[in-house]
Amino acid sequence: MSVKFGLLALFADGPKYGYQLRTEFEARTGGTWPVNVGQVYTTLERLERDDLVAAEGTNADGRTMYAITETGRAALDGWFTTPVADADRPRNELAIKLLMAATTPGVDVAAVVQRQRTESLRLMRDYNTLRRDAEQADDMAGVLLIDSLVFALEGEVRWLDHVESTVLRRGGRLVAVARPRKAGRPAATSRGAR
């Protein structure tokens, strides 16, 4: 969904052609979310099929130009005004990995946590360097994107500390407990997962 609406947002300042959308999408996401041109054209076809964009002729180079429609503007406004739900986010691979490590006999959870903490802190250092560069270049979008990544890593490191202390308090391992699912919520997989 994000690629669809991300591309749709690019039409806010005027008509665009496919490759131009790819370039601008990657620029606005700070290069952190590369999309291939095939994905852009497939998404563009769907946007046109759903009456969210319409072809508006060709440019001087013969490329088909597309513009957002009123239906597209309404859909885009809806996307901007609707909060991202937890169910819309991809699964957290790190959480799954640590839950499995904490409930699998013979796994040194503290070592798994420490390796991840070291990598997270390294990434945070690298992002802070990139943030300084973005700040000097007066790249507001880059600064905000990097801030988001740094804040997420700070939260990750805090959570890693919590996982480590929880597991150590329980003797180095958690016990997996199957719990019934509540309507609309994923099942909890372990006692220390909250």
Buried (B, 14 or more C-beta within 10 A) or exposed (E): EEBBBBBBBBBEEEBBBBEBBBBBBBEBBBEEEEBEEEBBBEBBEEBBEEEBBBEEEEEEEEBBBBBBBEEBBEBBEEBEEEEEEEEEEEEEEBBEEBBBBBBEEEBEBBEBBEEBBEEBBEBBEEBBEBBEEBEEEEBEEBBEBBEEBBEBBEEBBEBBEEBBEBBEEBEEBBEBEEEEEEEEEEEBBBBBBE
